[in-house]
Amino acid sequence: MKWYNSLVLSIICPPAAVYCRCGVCADFIANICLTLLCYFPGLFHAVITVF
């Protein structure tokens, strides 16, 4: 996946970007929890994980 596609996917749906990068793993589960808690921690975690 190109970096700009990953960035757009991270902004739209952070868990989907982490899933595309890592699959189902601890980072994916953590990102779902962070996104449900509040959107911005999930977004920050997705950007850090993807890049």
Protein Blocks (a to p, Z undefined) as FASTA:
>chain_A
ZZklmmmmmmmmmmlmmmmmnopafklmmmmmmmmmpmklmmmmmmmmmZZ
